[in-house]
């Protein structure tokens, strides 16, 4: 990716779209937030058009190596739910909109961070096929897959390309679950949900709720076009079948605060937890993966007081 300077200045209209103090408090309590309209209709339509070109094979660059756990649908995989990682890096038409500073500014308010960088972007296509098992996303939270990240403030923006409700199998949050104390975790939690037993994941959710004396309250995100949902990296979430008759198209834009860095997270077999970035990003002066590498993890928001340098 050709790195470019970002403009950290918001217009007065954009400032009005930021979360209020009450919204920030809601996010801290519930672990999710539904935004105001952060993308114009033209921007959403541009995302959809760029996605069509992406699926047709258009790339501005390719990953130099294939990471071991890369999600990367291609037509040979058939009419299943599609997941394609690193679209912000490989396709400039997608990346330019995903790096919109307003998205980063909203994330910074919610995470109470001075800086927001992209961590990952995953293009998702949920086909309108009744009974397609890949369309069901079991309950999980993202920090399990990011064990090599030091931050507990990471978050995800779910950005649909259209009005997205329950009939489309929208993302659904388990309210307040980011505040639960976790039990029963083992090395399997670092594996992606597609590689794990769904019944085990359902049981893990139930056991953790019981341990915390919490009710499992599932909140479907009903998201109008141009709006998006944000959720904390420890918020349990999943999604159901798409029974709308139309494809559900979206991008999960995973975001990291400026303090996030690689950390050593030992597993029981003596190896360290790894993330796909580890074979792509530059190294720090200590020789570890640099999760601030602007080639893959560009800054999309930095508080004005932090500008320069």
Secondary structure, DSSP 8 states (H G I E B T S, - for coil): -----------HHHHTTS--HHHHHHHHHHSEEE----S-HHHHHHHHHHHHHHHTT--S---SS--TT--B--GGG-SS-EEEE-HHHH-HHHHHHHT-HHHHHHHHHHHT-SEEEEEEEEEEEE---TT-GGG-EEEE-GGGGGTTB--S--EEEEEESS-B-GGGT-EEEETTGGGS---S--GGGGS-GGGS-HHHHHHHHHHHHHHTT----EEE--B-TT--EEEETT--EEE----SSS-EEEEEEEEEETT--B---B-TTS-B---GGGGTS-B-TTSSB-TT-TTTS-EEEE-GGG---
